[in-house]
Amino acid sequence: MNHSESGESVADAPAQTAKNAEEILERIFTPDTKATPVEQAERTLRRPQQMIYCAISNRNFFWRQHITKFVLDEGSVPICPFMMFDYYMLHTISKETVRDAINNLIMRADQMWVFGSKSFGVKVQIGIAERLKKPIRYYDISDLPYRVVNVPEGLVSEE
């Protein structure tokens, strides 16, 4: 069917094209609507994020929320024992039980990121990650809450 058969004039054709272009531009520049739970699940299954074990000295545990936010902002999923177990769950369970849980989390993580200085416990966690051939990154957190800086392992101090 041509324009004359549909009742449209040829002069109307450019207006129709402009309307379609406006619709396309509107879709491009309109903020996305929030994904439904099903859409979020589908996206996660198609593109899973890296699970990052956050190794933090007991002396720096008060930075746990900033570190967790940093890992999320980097596009990964943080595994932060101090967020999960607080400080040995206020000493209501044994340290051994928490250590077993921590070791299992290291085993299941894709990478380990070390934040701040290396305490004895953090060194043991690094040793586990190294034996499991996990990638390890080191971060200086002396400027928290303002910034976290990726540094070579040699610049990380020990406690």
trRosetta pair geometry for C-beta under 8 A, 3 or more apart (Angstrom, degrees):
i j d omega theta_ij theta_ji phi_ij phi_ji
1 5 4.6 -124 -162 87 86 129
1 6 5.4 96 143 -56 121 96
2 5 5.3 94 53 10 67 102
2 6 7.3 -144 97 -3 33 93
3 6 6.0 -66 -147 40 31 104
3 8 4.6 -86 -159 86 83 94
3 9 6.5 47 154 179 121 11
3 10 5.3 126 87 -76 162 59
3 12 7.3 164 -156 55 121 101
3 13 6.3 -66 -96 -60 141 110
4 7 8.0 54 -178 -66 30 17
4 8 7.9 -95 -70 67 22 57
4 9 7.7 40 -92 -112 63 46
4 10 8.0 -14 -54 -42 81 85
8 12 4.6 -112 -169 66 97 138
8 13 7.1 106 143 -61 126 70
8 16 7.8 10 -158 -41 150 136
9 12 5.1 109 58 -5 72 98
10 13 5.7 -27 -167 -3 47 120
11 14 7.5 -49 -177 24 41 98
11 15 8.0 34 137 -7 63 109
12 15 5.4 -61 -163 39 54 116
12 16 6.3 57 144 -26 80 102
13 16 5.7 -54 -153 31 35 113
13 17 6.7 33 153 -17 67 104
14 17 5.5 -53 -149 36 39 113
14 18 6.2 41 153 -21 69 104
15 18 5.6 -52 -147 36 32 113
15 19 6.5 37 152 -23 64 103
16 19 5.7 -53 -152 32 31 113
16 20 6.7 29 152 -16 63 104
17 20 5.8 -56 -153 36 33 110
17 21 6.4 33 150 -19 66 105
18 21 5.5 -53 -148 37 34 112
18 22 6.3 36 152 -21 66 104
19 22 5.6 -52 -148 35 32 113
19 23 6.5 35 151 -21 64 103
20 23 5.5 -49 -148 33 34 114
20 24 6.5 36 151 -20 64 103
21 24 5.6 -52 -150 35 33 113
21 25 6.3 31 152 -16 66 105
22 25 5.7 -53 -144 40 32 109
22 26 6.1 38 153 -24 65 106
23 26 5.6 -52 -147 34 30 115
23 27 6.6 30 154 -18 63 103
24 27 5.9 -55 -153 35 31 109
24 28 6.4 30 150 -20 65 107
25 28 5.5 -54 -147 35 34 113
25 29 6.1 3 166 5 69 112
26 29 6.6 -72 -139 50 23 89
26 30 5.7 27 164 -32 65 116
27 30 6.1 -50 -129 28 23 112
32 35 7.8 4 146 -50 120 78
35 39 3.9 -130 -169 95 99 122
35 40 4.9 130 113 -58 124 78
35 43 6.8 -28 -162 -8 164 138
36 39 4.7 95 49 8 75 102
36 40 7.0 -136 93 -5 39 86
37 40 5.6 -53 -146 36 33 114
37 41 6.4 34 155 -19 65 104
38 41 5.7 -54 -149 36 31 111
38 42 6.4 32 152 -19 65 105
39 42 5.6 -52 -146 37 32 113
39 43 6.3 34 154 -20 65 105
40 43 5.8 -55 -148 36 30 111
40 44 6.4 30 154 -19 64 107
41 44 5.7 -55 -148 37 31 112
41 45 6.3 28 156 -17 65 107
42 45 5.9 -57 -147 38 30 109
42 46 6.3 24 156 -15 65 109
43 46 5.9 -60 -147 39 29 108
43 47 6.4 -34 173 39 66 99
44 47 7.2 -88 -135 66 20 61
44 48 6.2 49 177 -98 67 62
44 49 7.7 -55 -137 -4 80 88
45 48 7.2 8 -128 -59 21 88
49 75 6.4 -152 -136 154 116 68
49 76 5.4 166 165 -132 109 42
49 77 5.0 120 96 -22 120 96
50 75 7.9 61 31 111 96 80
50 76 4.5 -40 72 -126 91 108
50 77 7.0 -172 90 26 43 78
50 110 4.5 -112 -157 70 84 147
50 111 6.0 16 170 8 126 112
51 76 7.2 166 -96 180 12 98
51 77 5.1 -32 -107 74 61 106
51 79 5.8 42 174 -29 95 116
51 108 6.8 -36 105 127 153 82
51 109 4.9 -133 114 -134 99 60
51 110 4.9 121 49 0 72 93
51 111 7.7 161 85 28 51 68
52 71 5.1 -152 69 -149 139 129
52 74 8.0 33 -20 78 160 129
52 76 4.6 62 -17 134 120 139
52 77 6.7 159 18 75 78 47
52 78 5.6 -38 71 -108 98 51
52 79 6.4 -175 86 18 42 80
52 109 6.4 58 -151 -163 12 116
52 110 6.9 -44 -72 58 50 90
52 111 5.3 -21 -115 72 74 95
52 112 7.4 131 -166 -116 66 20
52 113 5.3 10 -178 0 117 113
53 79 4.8 -33 -101 72 57 115
53 105 5.9 132 -112 133 111 96
53 106 5.2 62 -122 -107 170 60
53 109 3.7 -90 -32 -56 101 171
53 111 7.1 -159 25 97 77 45
53 112 4.6 -29 69 -108 104 74
53 113 7.3 167 79 24 51 64
53 125 7.6 -152 138 178 130 120
53 129 7.2 -156 64 -88 137 124
53 134 7.8 9 28 163 122 158
54 64 7.8 122 114 -139 142 72
54 67 5.4 121 -163 142 143 126
54 68 7.1 -94 -20 -80 166 61
54 71 6.3 -102 -71 -44 118 146
54 78 5.4 12 -30 -160 125 102
54 79 6.5 180 7 76 79 52
54 80 4.3 -6 48 -98 132 79
54 81 7.6 -149 71 10 84 71
54 113 5.8 -19 -109 69 60 94
54 115 6.2 2 -170 -4 91 122
55 112 5.7 34 -20 -178 115 107
55 113 7.0 -172 23 88 81 41
55 114 4.5 -26 70 -108 116 70
55 115 6.8 166 78 19 57 70
55 122 4.9 111 165 -140 112 90
55 125 4.8 170 -118 103 122 142
55 126 6.6 77 -152 -60 175 78
55 129 7.9 -94 -47 -20 137 142
56 60 5.1 -119 -175 87 97 107
56 61 6.1 124 123 -92 123 54
56 63 7.0 -158 -148 70 137 98
56 64 6.6 -175 68 -91 170 77
56 67 6.3 -150 -76 3 135 174
56 80 7.3 25 1 -150 129 91
56 81 7.8 -158 40 49 98 94
56 82 6.1 -56 68 -7 133 131
56 115 5.1 -12 -94 63 86 107
56 116 6.4 57 -140 35 70 118
56 122 7.2 -134 87 -92 7 118
57 60 4.9 76 62 15 86 99
57 61 7.6 -110 100 -41 48 72
57 116 5.7 -101 17 100 108 121
57 117 5.5 -6 -20 76 152 81
57 118 7.1 -179 -67 -136 114 12
57 119 3.9 122 -127 -17 102 117
57 121 7.2 135 -125 59 58 102
57 122 5.4 -55 -75 -30 73 132
57 159 6.1 122 -139 -28 148 144
58 61 5.6 -15 -155 -29 42 116
58 87 7.6 82 -144 -133 96 100
58 119 6.3 2 16 -10 83 175
58 121 7.0 75 -26 32 98 142
59 116 7.7 -147 82 142 97 145
59 117 7.2 -4 62 56 131 117
59 119 6.8 152 5 -65 102 129
59 159 6.6 161 0 -107 141 147
60 63 5.1 -32 173 24 88 117
60 115 6.6 -152 121 113 149 98
60 116 4.4 148 -51 28 165 170
60 117 7.4 153 -29 34 127 81
60 141 6.6 92 -156 78 141 142
61 64 5.6 1 -176 -41 58 111
61 82 4.6 -178 -149 -126 96 149
61 87 6.3 90 143 -86 166 97
63 66 5.0 -58 -171 47 76 114
63 67 5.5 78 129 -27 91 103
63 115 7.1 -144 101 139 130 135
63 116 7.4 128 48 -40 148 135
63 141 5.9 98 159 162 167 144
63 144 5.3 50 -133 118 127 166
63 145 7.8 -170 -132 -87 91 75
64 67 5.8 -59 -144 39 29 110
64 68 6.2 32 157 -22 65 107
64 80 5.6 132 -162 163 96 134
64 82 4.1 -124 -98 96 143 124
64 83 5.4 176 162 -56 123 81
65 68 5.6 -50 -144 35 32 114
65 69 6.4 34 155 -18 64 105
65 83 7.4 118 -82 -94 58 108
66 69 5.7 -54 -149 37 31 112
66 70 6.4 37 150 -25 64 104
66 141 7.9 126 102 -155 124 120
66 144 5.3 112 121 -158 158 123
66 145 5.2 -131 -110 -125 143 86
66 148 7.8 160 143 -55 103 115
67 70 5.5 -48 -149 31 33 116
67 71 6.7 31 154 -17 64 102
67 78 7.2 135 126 -140 80 147
67 80 6.4 138 97 -113 111 135
67 115 5.1 -50 -120 -72 132 174
67 141 7.2 -31 -82 -108 102 144
67 144 8.0 -35 -58 -108 76 148
67 148 7.5 111 -111 -93 66 145
68 71 6.0 -56 -153 35 31 108
68 72 6.5 29 151 -15 64 108
68 78 4.7 -163 -136 76 67 162
68 80 5.0 -80 -82 -10 98 155
68 83 5.6 71 -73 -58 142 149
69 72 5.6 -57 -148 40 33 112
69 73 6.1 35 153 -21 68 107
70 73 5.7 -56 -147 37 28 112
70 74 6.4 27 153 -19 63 107
70 139 8.0 127 136 -177 154 167
70 148 5.0 38 -134 5 152 152
71 74 5.6 -56 -150 36 32 112
71 76 5.2 -72 177 76 86 100
71 77 7.4 4 138 128 114 10
71 78 3.7 113 78 -72 147 104
71 80 7.7 -177 19 -51 146 111
71 113 6.9 179 -95 41 110 149
72 75 7.9 70 175 -53 33 14
72 76 7.3 -110 -93 68 27 53
72 77 7.5 39 -97 -112 69 37
72 78 6.3 -64 -45 -10 76 109
76 111 7.8 -54 -151 46 156 120
78 83 7.5 70 116 22 119 149
79 84 7.7 -7 -170 -27 66 136
79 105 5.0 177 163 -179 136 117
79 108 7.8 141 -91 84 165 98
79 109 5.4 -123 31 -90 144 114
80 83 4.1 59 89 9 110 112
80 84 6.7 156 86 -11 58 89
81 84 5.5 -66 -142 45 35 105
81 85 5.4 -21 179 27 78 110
81 98 7.4 96 -170 178 121 102
81 101 7.7 131 -126 106 105 102
81 102 5.2 6 -98 -106 142 102
81 105 6.8 173 -74 54 93 159
82 85 7.0 -63 -108 60 24 74
82 86 6.5 37 -169 -139 58 22
82 87 7.0 17 -136 -71 88 60
83 86 7.9 20 -147 -73 11 49
84 101 7.9 -146 118 139 133 131
84 105 8.0 173 33 -82 162 154
85 88 6.4 8 148 -101 110 22
85 89 5.4 -71 -170 -45 74 83
85 98 5.2 116 -174 -135 159 114
85 101 6.9 134 -66 86 137 142
85 102 7.8 -72 5 -63 149 95
86 89 5.7 104 49 -94 102 37
86 90 6.3 5 97 -37 137 71
87 90 6.7 69 68 -78 83 40
87 91 7.6 -18 113 -37 86 76
88 91 5.2 45 100 -80 116 50
88 92 7.8 164 132 29 77 54
88 93 6.8 -147 174 65 79 73
88 95 5.8 -42 -118 -93 133 70
88 98 5.4 -110 -120 -22 72 160
89 92 4.9 -78 118 45 101 96
89 93 5.2 35 56 20 132 101
89 98 7.2 -168 -1 -81 98 121
93 97 4.9 -76 155 67 114 141
93 98 6.5 129 97 -44 109 93
94 97 4.7 103 64 0 85 99
94 98 7.3 -155 99 1 51 84
95 98 5.7 -59 -153 42 38 109
95 99 6.0 41 150 -24 71 107
96 99 5.6 -51 -142 36 31 113
96 100 6.4 36 156 -21 63 101
97 100 5.9 -51 -153 32 29 112
97 101 6.7 28 150 -16 61 105
98 101 5.6 -55 -152 37 35 112
98 102 6.2 38 150 -22 68 105
99 102 5.4 -51 -145 36 33 114
99 103 6.3 36 155 -21 66 103
100 103 5.8 -53 -148 34 30 111
100 104 6.6 30 152 -18 62 105
101 104 5.7 -57 -154 36 32 112
101 105 6.5 33 149 -20 66 104
102 105 5.6 -54 -151 34 34 112
102 106 6.5 36 151 -20 66 101
102 125 7.1 -71 152 -102 119 113
103 106 5.7 -48 -149 32 34 112
103 107 6.5 38 151 -22 63 105
103 128 6.3 -135 -134 -138 83 161
104 107 5.5 -52 -150 34 34 116
104 108 6.4 20 156 -10 66 110
105 108 6.0 -64 -146 43 31 103
105 109 6.2 42 154 -37 67 104
106 109 5.7 -48 -145 20 30 116
106 112 6.6 12 -140 -84 91 120
106 125 6.0 -161 -89 -156 144 86
106 128 5.1 58 123 110 153 130
106 129 5.8 -107 -172 -70 114 83
106 132 7.2 152 138 18 95 152
106 134 7.4 -124 177 -9 82 162
107 128 7.6 -74 -63 162 72 118
107 132 6.4 -163 -120 -107 60 157
109 112 6.3 91 105 -71 142 69
109 129 7.9 -36 74 -111 120 106
109 134 6.7 46 93 -140 95 145
110 134 7.3 142 147 -144 28 99
110 135 7.7 -4 140 37 72 102
111 134 5.9 154 -127 174 35 97
111 135 4.6 -33 -121 72 100 94
111 136 7.1 170 -173 -85 80 33
111 137 6.9 25 164 0 125 98
112 125 7.0 169 -150 145 145 100
112 126 6.9 179 117 -109 151 57
112 129 4.2 -57 -4 -113 146 159
112 134 5.3 77 -6 118 97 132
112 135 7.5 -179 32 91 64 49
112 136 4.8 -13 72 -110 98 81
112 137 7.6 -177 97 28 53 62
113 136 7.5 160 -92 -160 31 54
113 137 4.7 -15 -117 65 80 98
113 138 7.7 174 -164 -82 60 21
113 139 6.2 26 173 -9 103 117
114 118 6.8 0 -177 -87 138 89
114 122 6.3 98 -141 -176 109 119
114 126 6.5 7 -76 -83 136 110
114 136 6.5 26 -14 -176 107 101
114 137 7.1 -168 24 91 72 48
114 138 4.9 -18 65 -112 106 68
114 139 6.8 174 86 24 53 73
114 156 6.7 21 112 -129 129 157
115 139 5.0 -17 -109 69 65 111
115 141 5.0 45 -180 -36 92 134
115 148 7.2 -47 -129 -141 105 122
116 139 7.5 -11 -26 90 46 77
116 140 7.4 80 -95 -145 42 35
116 141 4.6 -49 -64 34 87 115
116 142 7.7 125 -115 -53 81 64
116 156 7.9 96 134 -149 24 97
117 122 7.7 144 115 44 53 156
117 156 6.6 151 -123 177 42 82
117 157 4.6 -40 -115 83 101 87
117 158 6.3 133 -174 -128 97 13
117 159 5.0 105 132 -50 129 88
118 122 4.7 -140 -146 94 61 122
118 123 5.3 82 168 -64 111 83
118 126 7.0 -21 -135 -16 122 143
118 156 5.8 73 -24 138 106 118
118 157 7.3 -169 21 99 78 40
118 158 4.9 -39 67 -110 95 69
118 159 6.7 -151 85 4 43 82
119 122 4.8 96 46 9 71 102
119 123 7.1 -127 95 -7 37 87
119 158 7.9 137 -86 -166 24 65
119 159 4.5 -7 -98 36 68 136
120 123 5.7 -56 -153 32 30 114
120 124 6.7 30 151 -18 64 103
120 159 7.5 -88 -19 72 66 106
121 124 5.7 -53 -153 33 34 111
121 125 6.5 33 150 -17 66 105
122 125 5.5 -53 -149 38 36 114
122 126 6.3 40 150 -22 67 102
123 126 5.6 -50 -147 34 32 113
123 127 6.4 38 151 -22 63 104
123 158 7.7 30 -64 -131 122 107
124 127 5.5 -52 -151 33 33 116
124 128 6.7 36 150 -21 64 100
125 128 5.7 -49 -152 31 35 112
125 129 6.5 32 151 -15 65 105
126 129 5.7 -56 -149 39 33 111
126 130 6.2 35 152 -22 67 106
126 136 6.4 65 -141 -133 87 154
127 130 5.7 -52 -144 35 30 112
127 131 6.4 28 158 -16 63 105
128 131 6.0 -59 -151 38 29 108
128 132 6.3 16 154 -7 65 112
129 132 5.8 -65 -146 47 30 104
129 134 4.1 -78 -166 55 87 123
129 136 5.6 108 121 -75 137 112
130 133 7.4 32 180 -77 34 32
130 134 7.4 -78 -63 43 24 78
130 136 7.0 -30 -72 -23 76 139
136 153 7.6 48 111 -82 115 119
137 150 6.2 -47 -179 -137 115 102
138 150 7.2 105 78 -160 55 58
138 151 5.4 -66 105 73 101 77
138 152 6.8 28 56 148 127 13
138 153 5.1 143 -19 -92 148 56
138 155 7.4 155 115 63 136 86
138 156 4.9 -98 -168 -56 139 131
139 148 5.0 4 -178 177 130 102
139 149 6.4 143 -159 72 72 40
139 150 5.8 -42 -100 -96 76 46
139 151 6.6 125 -125 16 23 85
140 143 7.3 52 121 9 97 92
140 148 7.3 160 74 -164 52 54
140 149 4.4 -15 54 64 102 101
140 151 4.9 63 -27 -17 102 134
140 155 7.0 -46 -64 121 117 118
140 156 7.6 -149 -79 -98 74 70
141 144 4.7 2 179 -24 88 119
141 148 5.7 -12 -102 -118 74 84
143 146 5.1 -71 154 64 94 101
143 147 4.8 -6 105 57 126 84
143 148 7.6 -161 68 -75 93 29
143 149 6.9 64 28 -17 123 109
144 147 7.4 -127 -83 58 46 31
144 148 6.7 29 -77 -74 92 78
151 155 4.4 -92 165 71 127 130
151 156 6.6 149 94 -58 120 78
152 155 5.5 93 65 3 75 101
153 156 5.7 -49 -162 13 46 117
